[in-house]
C-alpha cells in the first residue's frame, strides 16, 4: 500500500531528528515497528500547540531559529514560513521546504478545481495576506494554476476591499465566513449597492466554522447570490473542501495521499476511536510526505465529526464536519455544546438579527454557570414588544435544538466588534481572555 510505504519513510525522517527520536525512546516505541496507518493508534499525541510553542522557545534559545526543535531539516532548507494569527498568544510558525511548498501548491489547486475555480478566473483574496496559511501560499498556488488572484488581503480594510471588488469584478471571493458576513452588511453603505449586484459567483471560506453551518451558509448565499464553499488545510498535506450541494454541510477529504487527517481520539481520555460513520472526536494529524517539522500524531485541538458514507451529492470517500475546538466546549447543566452550534441557531433568525453574537461567561470554559448568557445584535433592540417576542423565540429554538435555554440580551445592530480574520464568539469576564 502506497500510503503505508509513505508513512514508514515519514516516520524514519521524523526519527532522524532529536525531538521525535527522544520521544520514541521515552515511550519505549521502536519507530520501525510502525509499518501501517493502522499502527498509528499505538502512538499517543506527541505535539499540540502548547508543546509546539515550547519547542519554538527552545530553538530560539539554542538554535537561533523560530521553527522549533522538532525541525527535521537544516534551517537553510526552509524556503517559506507561515504562522497562526497569535490572537491567543505567540504565533505558531510553520516551515516549508521546496518540496513542502510543492505539496501545498498541489493541494490548494486540487481544492480550487474541486469547487470549480478554473484558469483565467479572477479571485479577490480577502484572507490575511501576511503570515497566514491561506495568505501568500494560496496566492502562490492560484498563480501557478493560471488563476488571477487579486491580493487585497484583509489587512487593507473593508472599504478598500469593497472598492477593489467593484473595480476588478472578480467572480470569486476568498475570506473568512465572518468577514463575508461583514462585507455583506457594509456593501450598501460603502458602494451604494447590494453585495448580490457585485458579480460574485463563488465564495471560498476557511479559517473558522461558519460556511459549514446551514444558517450561516444560507445567509451568505442569499445575500451574495453566490455558492459558498468551505475549505480547510494549507499545510502538512492536509486539504478538505465542501462540494456546494445544497444539502451537504461536510468537507470532503482531498489529501489522503499526503496525510492522515481523520484519525480521532477521545477528547478527554485521548484514547484512539474506531472510525465509523458519524463519529465525533479530537482530530490527530500525521503527514505522509512532509520535510520541515513533519506533524506526527499532532493535535491542534479541533473536534471533527467524520463520515464514511457518501454525501448528499453522492460523492464517496471520507468527509468531515468541524464541530469546534476542545477548549471551546461549553458544558451547561451537563449539556455539551460548541459556540458554532449557538451561532447556527441564532443565524436562523436573520434578518431579524444581524447574525453577530457573543457568549458571555463569568469564567473560562468549559463549565458554564447557568444560564448561558448571550448578547445578540438586532434592530429590534429598542422596541420592547418586538424584543420580547424575538428573545422568546430564540430561547425556545435554542432549547429545542440544543436543550439549553439561554438568557438573552439584545444589543443594537453594529454594536459588536467585527473582524476581518476570526470572530471571537466567547467573552470571558473577570479578567479571563476571549476565545
VMD Tcl script that draws the C-alpha trace (Angstrom):
set ca {
  {0.00 0.00 0.00}
  {1.44 3.35 -1.10}
  {0.21 5.25 1.96}
  {1.80 2.74 4.32}
  {5.10 2.98 2.42}
  {4.96 6.77 2.68}
  {4.26 6.52 6.42}
  {7.29 4.29 7.01}
  {9.51 6.78 5.19}
  {7.94 9.72 7.04}
  {8.49 8.14 10.47}
  {12.11 7.38 9.59}
  {12.53 11.03 8.63}
  {10.93 12.16 11.90}
  {13.15 9.81 13.93}
  {16.23 11.31 12.31}
  {15.62 14.43 14.44}
  {16.37 14.67 18.16}
  {12.83 15.54 19.30}
  {10.97 12.60 17.76}
  {13.81 10.14 18.42}
  {13.84 11.08 22.11}
  {10.04 10.86 22.34}
  {10.08 7.35 20.85}
  {12.77 6.33 23.37}
  {10.77 7.78 26.28}
  {7.67 5.88 25.17}
  {9.57 2.65 24.55}
  {8.37 2.51 20.96}
  {10.58 1.27 18.14}
  {9.74 3.60 15.24}
  {10.42 0.81 12.74}
  {7.54 -1.16 14.30}
  {5.05 1.36 12.89}
  {4.53 -0.05 9.42}
  {0.93 0.86 8.58}
  {-1.67 3.58 9.09}
  {-3.47 1.21 11.46}
  {-0.40 1.19 13.74}
  {-0.58 4.95 14.39}
  {-3.02 4.45 17.27}
  {-0.14 2.94 19.26}
  {1.48 6.38 19.41}
  {-0.04 8.98 21.77}
  {-0.35 12.64 20.84}
  {3.24 13.86 20.52}
  {2.70 17.54 19.70}
  {-0.02 20.08 20.42}
  {0.05 23.90 20.15}
  {1.45 24.30 23.68}
  {4.25 21.80 23.03}
  {4.88 23.39 19.63}
  {5.38 26.82 21.22}
  {7.70 25.31 23.85}
  {9.76 23.74 21.07}
  {9.88 27.13 19.34}
  {11.21 28.75 22.51}
  {13.88 26.04 22.74}
  {15.05 26.53 19.17}
  {15.09 30.30 19.55}
  {17.40 29.92 22.53}
  {19.55 27.03 21.33}
  {19.48 27.00 17.55}
  {18.85 30.64 16.52}
  {15.71 29.85 14.55}
  {11.96 30.03 15.40}
  {10.82 26.76 13.83}
  {11.03 24.54 16.87}
  {13.41 21.82 17.96}
  {11.24 19.34 16.03}
  {12.57 20.81 12.77}
  {13.98 17.86 10.83}
  {15.85 19.72 8.07}
  {18.66 22.25 8.08}
  {17.18 25.72 8.74}
  {18.74 26.91 5.47}
  {16.43 24.47 3.63}
  {13.38 26.39 4.87}
  {12.21 28.50 1.92}
  {8.81 29.66 3.23}
  {7.16 30.27 6.59}
  {3.58 30.78 7.72}
  {2.03 31.12 11.15}
  {-1.15 31.17 13.16}
  {-2.65 34.56 13.96}
  {-1.31 34.64 17.51}
  {-4.57 36.12 18.82}
  {-4.42 33.95 21.95}
  {-0.63 34.03 22.46}
  {2.57 33.88 20.48}
  {2.06 32.70 16.90}
  {2.90 29.14 15.95}
  {5.30 29.00 12.99}
  {5.08 26.51 10.13}
  {8.17 25.94 8.00}
  {8.21 24.77 4.37}
  {10.97 23.31 2.22}
  {10.75 23.43 -1.58}
  {9.07 20.01 -1.50}
  {6.60 21.16 1.14}
  {5.72 24.20 -0.98}
  {5.11 21.90 -3.97}
  {2.78 19.68 -1.89}
  {0.89 22.72 -0.61}
  {0.53 24.16 -4.12}
  {-0.77 20.84 -5.42}
  {-3.41 20.54 -2.70}
  {-4.64 24.14 -2.88}
  {-5.00 23.68 -6.63}
  {-6.83 20.37 -6.12}
  {-9.30 22.09 -3.79}
  {-9.80 25.07 -6.11}
  {-10.52 22.77 -9.05}
  {-12.88 20.74 -6.83}
  {-15.06 23.82 -6.21}
  {-14.98 24.85 -9.86}
  {-12.29 27.55 -9.95}
  {-10.58 27.48 -13.34}
  {-7.57 29.12 -15.02}
  {-8.47 32.68 -16.01}
  {-10.90 33.18 -13.11}
  {-10.31 36.29 -11.02}
  {-10.28 35.69 -7.27}
  {-10.34 38.57 -4.80}
  {-8.23 37.46 -1.85}
  {-9.65 38.72 1.45}
  {-7.83 36.45 3.89}
  {-4.91 37.79 5.91}
  {-2.06 38.04 3.41}
  {0.89 38.23 5.76}
  {1.98 35.05 7.55}
  {-1.25 33.09 7.28}
  {-1.61 29.64 5.74}
  {-4.37 30.97 3.47}
  {-2.31 34.08 2.67}
  {0.72 34.03 0.40}
  {0.64 30.21 -0.02}
  {-2.86 30.45 -1.50}
  {-1.87 33.37 -3.75}
  {1.16 31.39 -4.97}
  {-0.91 28.29 -5.70}
  {-3.52 30.28 -7.64}
  {-0.88 31.99 -9.78}
  {0.76 28.67 -10.61}
  {-2.54 27.15 -11.79}
  {-3.34 30.11 -14.02}
  {-5.94 31.74 -11.79}
  {-5.74 35.54 -11.41}
  {-5.58 36.44 -7.71}
  {-6.37 40.00 -6.69}
  {-4.29 40.15 -3.48}
  {-6.06 42.84 -1.48}
  {-5.94 40.97 1.83}
  {-7.95 41.51 4.99}
  {-5.35 44.00 6.23}
  {-6.50 46.52 3.59}
  {-9.76 47.10 5.43}
  {-13.39 46.83 4.44}
  {-13.72 50.00 2.34}
  {-10.69 49.28 0.15}
  {-11.61 45.64 -0.28}
  {-15.12 46.51 -1.42}
  {-13.82 49.23 -3.76}
  {-11.35 46.79 -5.29}
  {-14.09 44.22 -5.63}
  {-16.19 46.73 -7.57}
  {-13.27 47.83 -9.76}
  {-11.77 44.43 -10.63}
  {-15.03 42.46 -10.97}
  {-13.83 39.05 -9.76}
  {-16.20 36.09 -9.83}
  {-14.71 34.51 -6.68}
  {-14.26 35.97 -3.19}
  {-11.95 34.25 -0.69}
  {-12.23 35.21 3.00}
  {-13.41 34.01 6.41}
  {-17.18 33.49 6.72}
  {-17.45 36.20 9.38}
  {-15.73 38.68 7.05}
  {-18.04 37.68 4.22}
  {-20.94 38.49 6.57}
  {-19.39 41.86 7.43}
  {-18.80 42.75 3.77}
  {-22.40 41.80 3.04}
  {-23.56 44.30 5.65}
  {-21.22 47.09 4.56}
  {-21.59 46.91 0.77}
  {-24.70 49.15 0.58}
  {-23.07 51.79 2.78}
  {-19.67 51.78 1.02}
  {-20.72 51.15 -2.59}
  {-24.37 52.15 -2.66}
  {-25.35 48.72 -3.91}
  {-26.11 45.29 -2.52}
  {-23.49 42.56 -2.44}
  {-25.58 40.48 -4.85}
  {-25.02 43.16 -7.51}
  {-21.23 42.76 -7.47}
  {-20.96 39.66 -9.64}
  {-19.51 37.20 -7.12}
  {-20.42 33.65 -8.13}
  {-18.39 31.68 -5.56}
  {-17.25 32.44 -2.01}
  {-14.39 30.34 -0.67}
  {-14.32 30.34 3.13}
  {-11.81 28.99 5.63}
  {-10.28 29.78 8.99}
  {-13.31 29.27 11.26}
  {-16.62 27.39 11.43}
  {-19.37 29.18 9.54}
  {-19.51 28.14 5.91}
  {-20.42 24.64 7.09}
  {-23.27 25.87 9.29}
  {-26.60 25.72 7.44}
  {-27.97 29.07 8.63}
  {-24.69 30.94 8.06}
  {-24.18 29.47 4.61}
  {-27.78 30.19 3.64}
  {-27.42 33.79 4.81}
  {-24.25 34.30 2.75}
  {-25.62 32.61 -0.35}
  {-28.85 34.61 -0.25}
  {-27.06 37.90 0.38}
  {-24.30 37.49 -2.20}
  {-26.21 35.45 -4.77}
  {-23.24 33.08 -4.77}
  {-22.40 29.49 -3.88}
  {-20.44 29.22 -0.63}
  {-17.67 26.66 -0.23}
  {-15.83 25.66 2.94}
  {-12.14 24.72 2.92}
  {-9.64 23.53 5.50}
  {-5.91 22.90 5.19}
  {-2.97 24.71 3.68}
  {-0.05 22.82 5.19}
  {1.20 19.34 6.10}
  {-0.53 17.69 3.13}
  {-4.00 18.35 4.51}
  {-6.82 19.70 2.36}
  {-10.59 19.43 2.58}
  {-13.37 21.21 0.71}
  {-17.15 21.17 0.52}
  {-18.90 20.27 -2.71}
  {-21.52 23.04 -2.75}
  {-24.51 20.69 -2.82}
  {-27.47 22.39 -1.16}
  {-27.98 19.59 1.35}
  {-24.33 18.81 2.10}
  {-22.62 20.55 5.01}
  {-19.47 18.42 5.10}
  {-15.96 18.90 3.71}
  {-14.54 16.12 1.56}
  {-11.05 14.82 2.34}
  {-8.88 15.67 -0.67}
  {-5.38 14.97 0.67}
  {-5.41 11.33 1.80}
  {-2.40 10.62 -0.42}
  {-0.36 13.19 1.52}
  {-1.62 12.86 5.10}
  {-3.67 11.01 7.69}
  {-6.18 13.69 8.61}
  {-9.18 11.88 10.08}
  {-7.71 9.91 12.99}
  {-9.74 10.66 16.14}
  {-9.14 10.30 19.86}
  {-11.49 10.77 22.78}
  {-11.15 14.47 23.78}
  {-10.90 13.54 27.48}
  {-9.04 10.22 27.67}
  {-7.05 10.72 24.44}
  {-7.66 7.06 23.62}
  {-7.98 6.24 19.88}
  {-11.50 5.99 18.48}
  {-12.61 3.46 15.90}
  {-13.69 5.35 12.79}
  {-17.32 4.69 11.89}
  {-19.84 6.83 10.08}
  {-20.77 9.94 12.06}
  {-18.30 9.51 14.94}
  {-17.05 12.65 16.72}
  {-13.69 13.17 18.42}
  {-10.48 15.17 18.64}
  {-8.60 15.07 15.35}
  {-4.94 13.94 15.34}
  {-2.96 14.53 12.14}
  {0.09 12.83 10.66}
  {1.81 13.86 7.44}
  {2.93 11.26 4.92}
  {5.21 13.38 2.76}
  {6.50 16.43 4.66}
  {10.07 17.55 5.30}
  {10.11 20.51 7.73}
  {8.56 19.95 11.20}
  {6.53 16.95 9.96}
  {3.48 16.53 12.21}
  {3.41 13.04 13.69}
  {0.38 12.46 15.95}
  {-0.19 16.21 16.21}
  {-3.41 17.67 17.63}
  {-4.32 21.33 17.28}
  {-7.40 20.66 19.42}
  {-10.03 20.52 16.67}
  {-13.12 18.38 17.17}
  {-14.29 16.65 13.99}
  {-17.25 14.56 13.01}
  {-16.07 12.02 10.45}
  {-18.31 10.43 7.82}
  {-17.54 7.32 5.79}
  {-20.83 7.27 3.86}
  {-21.37 9.17 0.58}
  {-22.55 12.75 0.98}
  {-25.90 14.08 -0.22}
  {-24.48 14.68 -3.69}
  {-23.27 11.07 -3.91}
  {-19.53 11.81 -3.57}
  {-17.81 8.85 -1.92}
  {-14.83 8.78 0.40}
  {-14.30 10.26 3.84}
  {-15.71 13.66 4.71}
  {-15.71 15.73 7.87}
  {-17.57 18.43 9.74}
  {-15.68 20.72 12.15}
  {-17.64 20.86 15.38}
  {-15.37 23.27 17.25}
  {-12.28 23.10 19.41}
  {-11.66 21.04 22.52}
  {-11.06 24.22 24.52}
  {-14.22 25.86 23.07}
  {-16.51 23.22 24.54}
  {-19.19 24.61 26.85}
  {-20.99 22.47 29.43}
  {-24.28 23.88 30.71}
  {-26.06 21.68 33.28}
  {-24.33 18.66 31.78}
  {-25.24 19.60 28.20}
  {-22.24 19.87 25.87}
  {-22.30 22.43 23.06}
  {-19.91 24.41 20.90}
  {-20.13 28.15 20.10}
  {-20.56 27.39 16.40}
  {-23.77 25.50 17.15}
  {-25.11 28.52 19.05}
  {-24.26 30.78 16.13}
  {-26.04 28.47 13.72}
  {-29.30 28.67 15.72}
  {-29.08 32.46 16.04}
  {-28.49 32.83 12.31}
  {-31.79 31.14 11.55}
  {-33.40 34.39 12.77}
  {-31.73 36.60 10.13}
  {-32.87 39.23 9.08}
  {-34.46 39.89 12.48}
  {-30.92 39.64 13.86}
  {-27.65 40.52 12.14}
  {-26.04 37.17 12.99}
  {-23.44 38.76 15.29}
  {-23.44 37.48 18.87}
  {-21.27 36.93 21.92}
  {-21.47 34.20 24.53}
  {-20.73 35.86 27.88}
  {-19.10 33.71 30.58}
  {-18.12 34.53 34.16}
  {-15.10 32.25 33.98}
  {-13.14 30.18 31.48}
  {-14.87 27.27 29.72}
  {-15.93 24.52 29.71}
  {-18.12 24.81 32.83}
  {-20.83 27.45 32.49}
  {-22.74 28.76 35.47}
  {-26.38 28.71 34.27}
  {-27.98 30.34 32.50}
  {-25.96 30.60 29.29}
  {-25.86 34.34 28.55}
  {-25.97 35.69 25.02}
  {-25.61 39.16 23.51}
  {-27.33 39.24 20.14}
  {-27.40 42.12 17.67}
  {-30.76 43.22 16.30}
  {-32.54 46.30 15.03}
  {-35.42 45.34 17.35}
  {-33.40 46.09 20.50}
  {-35.19 49.42 21.02}
  {-38.73 48.05 20.63}
  {-39.83 46.33 23.88}
  {-42.63 44.28 22.33}
  {-40.56 43.16 19.33}
  {-37.60 42.45 21.58}
  {-39.64 40.30 23.95}
  {-41.06 38.31 21.06}
  {-37.65 37.79 19.47}
  {-35.86 36.75 22.66}
  {-38.63 34.31 23.47}
  {-38.43 32.68 20.05}
  {-34.63 32.45 20.06}
  {-34.64 30.96 23.57}
  {-37.25 28.41 22.51}
  {-35.25 27.46 19.41}
  {-32.09 27.05 21.49}
  {-33.96 24.84 23.95}
  {-35.49 22.80 21.16}
  {-32.27 22.23 19.19}
  {-29.54 22.38 21.84}
  {-31.55 21.63 25.02}
  {-30.25 24.83 26.62}
  {-32.45 27.83 27.42}
  {-30.28 30.98 27.38}
  {-30.64 34.40 28.95}
  {-30.59 36.84 26.02}
  {-29.55 40.48 25.93}
  {-30.40 42.22 22.67}
  {-27.95 44.92 21.61}
  {-28.15 47.43 18.74}
  {-27.13 46.32 15.27}
  {-23.49 47.19 14.63}
  {-22.52 47.40 18.30}
  {-20.43 44.20 18.43}
  {-16.92 44.40 17.00}
  {-16.33 42.86 13.58}
  {-13.15 41.12 12.48}
  {-11.55 40.63 9.09}
  {-9.99 37.43 10.47}
  {-11.71 35.17 13.01}
  {-14.59 36.41 15.12}
  {-14.25 35.65 18.83}
  {-17.68 34.35 19.88}
  {-16.92 33.95 23.59}
  {-16.29 36.76 26.07}
  {-14.91 35.70 29.45}
  {-15.41 38.24 32.24}
  {-13.46 38.73 35.47}
  {-10.10 39.07 33.78}
  {-10.47 35.96 31.61}
  {-9.45 36.00 27.97}
  {-11.82 35.85 25.00}
  {-11.99 32.64 22.99}
}
mol new
graphics top color blue
foreach p $ca { graphics top sphere $p radius 0.5 }
foreach p [lrange $ca 0 end-1] q [lrange $ca 1 end] { graphics top cylinder $p $q radius 0.2 }
display resetview
